[in-house]
Amino acid sequence: MAREQWHNQFDYVISLLGYSVGAGAFIKFPFYCMRNGGGAFLILYIFFTVVGAIPIVFLEMTIGQLSQSGSINVWNMCPLFKGIGVGCAIVGWIFCSYYNIGFVWFMYYFYNSFSNKLPWDNCDNLWNTPTCISNRTFLHNETSSISNSIDHGDLVNVSGLTAAEEFWK
């Protein structure tokens, strides 16, 4: 069976962008950037992307196009590196499994968010324990407990899980 060819170069570039930049990158990148130093992280990220990531991706693309092989068979040109393709396939399978589980959690919470009463907003559900703390009660009691503990010099003692934590678990 003959391998399919790209119709034009634009299709190839768009497929590379889709492979390298996922939706998760747009959601998580600002968080990781600010958590790890903001502008200083961004400078190092761009530097290592230009110096490290782009040349390796370019090498992988050129070797793949030259040999017209997949990620497993492309390394047959050097017997020492034969396991790299199999390792990449295994890591890709693990990543896809992990990513799909995260997507299922997202869909589950998204589906439950359309109910009239959010299930993680109160302790009136079947899965809640007797020590459940309603989110509204928790916020109100936390504020009053803190003000009382400041007046009386006591430590704030809150036992139990919030309704959102019990919904998650």
Phi, psi and chi 1 to 4 in degrees:
 res  aa     phi    psi   chi1   chi2   chi3   chi4
   1 MET       -  130.4  175.4 -177.8 -130.8      -
   2 ALA   -79.0  144.4      -      -      -      -
   3 ARG   -76.7  145.8  -68.4 -177.8   63.3   89.9
   4 GLU   -73.8  152.6  -67.1 -175.4   28.7      -
   5 GLN  -116.5  155.8  -57.6  -69.8  -37.2      -
   6 TRP   -72.4  144.4  -64.2  106.0      -      -
   7 HIS   -74.2  -37.4  -65.4  -69.4      -      -
   8 ASN  -153.5  173.1   56.3   36.3      -      -
   9 GLN   -70.2  -29.4  -69.2  178.5   -8.6      -
  10 PHE   -63.0  -40.8 -175.5   70.3      -      -
  11 ASP   -59.5  -40.2  -70.7  -13.4      -      -
  12 TYR   -65.7  -44.3  178.9   65.2      -      -
  13 VAL   -65.7  -41.7  170.4      -      -      -
  14 ILE   -65.4  -39.5  -66.8  -62.1      -      -
  15 SER   -66.8  -34.7   68.2      -      -      -
  16 LEU   -66.3  -40.6  -73.2  176.3      -      -
  17 LEU   -64.3  -41.2  -77.3  174.4      -      -
  18 GLY   -65.4  -32.4      -      -      -      -
  19 TYR   -74.6  -37.2  176.3   71.0      -      -
  20 SER   -91.8  -26.9   62.6      -      -      -
  21 VAL  -119.8  111.1  178.8      -      -      -
  22 GLY   -99.6  175.1      -      -      -      -
  23 ALA   -65.5  -32.1      -      -      -      -
  24 GLY   -63.4  -29.3      -      -      -      -
  25 ALA   -65.8  -37.7      -      -      -      -
  26 PHE   -70.8  -30.9  -70.3  113.0      -      -
  27 ILE   -80.7  -43.6  -65.2  169.4      -      -
  28 LYS   -90.1  -24.5  -68.0 -176.8  -87.7 -175.7
  29 PHE   -60.8  -47.2 -176.9   76.9      -      -
  30 PRO   -60.0  -37.0  -22.9   31.8      -      -
  31 PHE   -64.0  -48.6  167.0   74.0      -      -
  32 TYR   -67.1  -33.3  -75.5  126.3      -      -
  33 CYS   -64.8  -47.4 -173.2      -      -      -
  34 MET   -72.0  -34.1  -70.6  -52.2  -64.1      -
  35 ARG   -68.1  -29.7 -170.9  173.9  103.8 -174.0
  36 ASN  -105.1   18.4  -66.1  -48.8      -      -
  37 GLY   121.1    3.3      -      -      -      -
  38 GLY    65.6 -118.9      -      -      -      -
  39 GLY   -64.2  -36.2      -      -      -      -
  40 ALA   -64.0  -40.4      -      -      -      -
  41 PHE   -65.2  -41.5  171.7   77.5      -      -
  42 LEU   -62.7  -39.8 -171.0   59.8      -      -
  43 ILE   -62.9  -47.7  -68.0  168.9      -      -
  44 LEU   -65.9  -37.4  -72.0  173.6      -      -
  45 TYR   -61.5  -46.8 -178.9   82.5      -      -
  46 ILE   -65.4  -41.2  -68.9  170.8      -      -
  47 PHE   -60.1  -50.6  173.2   74.7      -      -
  48 PHE   -71.7  -25.5  -75.9  111.0      -      -
  49 THR   -66.9  -44.7  -60.7      -      -      -
  50 VAL   -70.7  -41.9  169.8      -      -      -
  51 VAL   -80.7  -37.6  171.1      -      -      -
  52 GLY  -107.1  -54.1      -      -      -      -
  53 ALA   -72.2  -46.7      -      -      -      -
  54 ILE   -63.8  -44.0  -68.7  175.3      -      -
  55 PRO   -62.4  -36.4  -24.4   33.2      -      -
  56 ILE   -70.3  -40.4  -69.7 -179.4      -      -
  57 VAL   -63.8  -41.1  169.4      -      -      -
  58 PHE   -62.4  -42.4 -175.7   71.3      -      -
  59 LEU   -61.2  -44.4  175.1   68.8      -      -
  60 GLU   -63.4  -40.4 -178.5 -179.0  -11.7      -
  61 MET   -66.2  -44.6  -72.2 -174.6  -37.5      -
  62 THR   -68.6  -40.5   53.6      -      -      -
  63 ILE   -65.4  -40.6  -69.0  173.4      -      -
  64 GLY   -64.6  -40.1      -      -      -      -
  65 GLN   -71.9  -37.5  -74.6 -177.3  -14.8      -
  66 LEU   -65.5  -45.1  179.0   67.3      -      -
  67 SER   -87.8  -12.6   66.9      -      -      -
  68 GLN    48.5   47.4  -67.7 -172.4   -5.1      -
  69 SER  -124.4  165.6  -60.3      -      -      -
  70 GLY   -81.9 -176.7      -      -      -      -
  71 SER   -68.1  -22.8   63.4      -      -      -
  72 ILE   -83.6  -46.5  -66.2  176.5      -      -
  73 ASN   -81.5  -14.4  -66.7  -30.3      -      -
  74 VAL   -65.4  -28.0   73.1      -      -      -
  75 TRP   -86.5    6.0  -64.5  103.2      -      -
  76 ASN   -68.0  -14.4  -72.5  -19.1      -      -
  77 MET   -68.7  -22.1   64.8 -177.5  175.9      -
  78 CYS  -132.7  105.8  179.9      -      -      -
  79 PRO   -57.6  -26.3  -21.0   29.0      -      -
  80 LEU   -64.9  -29.1 -176.1   63.7      -      -
  81 PHE  -102.6   16.6  -63.7  141.7      -      -
  82 LYS   -61.0  -30.6  -82.0 -172.4  178.2 -179.7
  83 GLY   -76.0  -13.9      -      -      -      -
  84 ILE   -63.9  -43.7  -68.3  176.4      -      -
  85 GLY   -64.1  -42.2      -      -      -      -
  86 VAL   -65.9  -41.7  175.4      -      -      -
  87 GLY   -61.1  -41.5      -      -      -      -
  88 CYS   -63.5  -39.1  -72.0      -      -      -
  89 ALA   -66.2  -40.8      -      -      -      -
  90 ILE   -66.1  -45.2  -68.5  170.7      -      -
  91 VAL   -63.4  -38.8  167.8      -      -      -
  92 GLY   -62.8  -39.9      -      -      -      -
  93 TRP   -66.2  -42.7 -179.7   78.8      -      -
  94 ILE   -63.6  -43.9  -68.8  170.1      -      -
  95 PHE   -62.7  -43.7  175.3   75.2      -      -
  96 CYS   -64.1  -39.0  -72.6      -      -      -
  97 SER   -63.4  -46.2  -58.7      -      -      -
  98 TYR   -62.7  -44.1  163.2   80.3      -      -
  99 TYR   -66.5  -38.7 -158.6   75.1      -      -
 100 ASN   -66.1  -36.8  -75.1  -24.3      -      -
 101 ILE   -65.2  -42.6  -69.6  169.8      -      -
 102 GLY   -62.4  -38.1      -      -      -      -
 103 PHE   -67.5  -36.4 -172.4   73.6      -      -
 104 VAL   -65.1  -40.0  167.7      -      -      -
 105 TRP   -61.9  -42.7  -84.6  109.6      -      -
 106 PHE   -59.2  -46.2  161.5   74.3      -      -
 107 MET   -64.9  -37.6  -67.9  -59.3  -64.3      -
 108 TYR   -63.0  -47.8 -179.8   69.2      -      -
 109 TYR   -67.8  -37.1  -85.0   87.9      -      -
 110 PHE   -63.1  -44.1 -174.7   69.0      -      -
 111 TYR   -62.9  -45.6  171.6   76.4      -      -
 112 ASN   -69.6  -20.0  -79.3  -51.2      -      -
 113 SER   -74.7  -10.0   69.2      -      -      -
 114 PHE   -89.1   -0.8  -75.4  106.2      -      -
 115 SER   -74.2  158.2   61.6      -      -      -
 116 ASN   -62.9  -42.4  -70.7  -26.2      -      -
 117 LYS  -113.0  125.2  -98.9  173.8   78.2  175.0
 118 LEU   -65.4  131.1  -68.5  174.6      -      -
 119 PRO   -67.5  -20.8   14.7  -20.6      -      -
 120 TRP   -97.6   13.3   53.3   82.7      -      -
 121 ASP   -95.9  -19.9 -166.7   37.6      -      -
 122 ASN  -142.2  174.5   55.8   42.8      -      -
 123 CYS  -104.7   25.5  -65.6      -      -      -
 124 ASP   -98.0   27.4  -59.5  -28.0      -      -
 125 ASN  -108.5  165.5  -59.4  -55.3      -      -
 126 LEU   -65.4  -31.8  -64.8  173.7      -      -
 127 TRP   -84.3   -9.8   61.2   80.6      -      -
 128 ASN   -73.0  144.1  -67.8  120.4      -      -
 129 THR   -93.2  167.4   61.5      -      -      -
 130 PRO   -63.5  -22.0  -22.8   30.8      -      -
 131 THR   -91.3   12.3   60.7      -      -      -
 132 CYS   -64.2  141.0  176.9      -      -      -
 133 ILE  -115.3  118.5  -57.4  167.5      -      -
 134 SER   -63.8  144.9  175.1      -      -      -
 135 ASN   -60.8  -41.8  -68.5  -18.8      -      -
 136 ARG   -69.2  -42.4  -69.0 -171.3 -173.9  114.8
 137 THR   -64.2  -40.2  -54.7      -      -      -
 138 PHE   -60.5  -46.6  175.7   73.5      -      -
 139 LEU   -66.4  -41.8  -69.1  175.0      -      -
 140 HIS   -67.1  -47.5  175.7   68.9      -      -
 141 ASN   -67.2  -36.2  -73.0  -14.9      -      -
 142 GLU   -61.2  -45.0 -179.4   78.6   17.2      -
 143 THR   -65.7  -45.4  -53.8      -      -      -
 144 SER   -69.7  -34.8   62.6      -      -      -
 145 SER   -66.7  -38.6  -63.8      -      -      -
 146 ILE   -67.1  -43.0  -71.5  173.3      -      -
 147 SER   -67.9  -37.3   63.3      -      -      -
 148 ASN   -68.2  -39.2  -71.5  -21.0      -      -
 149 SER   -69.4  -29.6   66.9      -      -      -
 150 ILE   -68.8  -40.3  -69.6  171.4      -      -
 151 ASP   -67.7  -41.3  -66.5  -21.1      -      -
 152 HIS   -99.9   -6.4  -56.9  -59.9      -      -
 153 GLY    76.0   19.0      -      -      -      -
 154 ASP   -91.0  160.4  -62.2  -29.4      -      -
 155 LEU   -85.9  147.9  -67.0  175.8      -      -
 156 VAL   -79.3  125.7  176.9      -      -      -
 157 ASN  -121.1  108.2 -175.6   12.1      -      -
 158 VAL  -118.5  115.3  177.9      -      -      -
 159 SER  -110.1  150.9   60.1      -      -      -
 160 GLY   103.0  175.3      -      -      -      -
 161 LEU  -110.8  150.6  -63.1  174.5      -      -
 162 THR   -72.0  165.4   64.5      -      -      -
 163 ALA   -61.8  -36.7      -      -      -      -
 164 ALA   -66.4  -40.6      -      -      -      -
 165 GLU   -66.4  -38.1  -71.0  172.6  -38.3      -
 166 GLU   -69.3  -35.4  -73.6 -167.7    1.5      -
 167 PHE   -63.6  -40.2 -179.9   77.3      -      -
 168 TRP   -65.0  -44.2  169.5 -103.1      -      -
 169 LYS   -79.0      -  -68.0 -176.5  177.3 -171.9
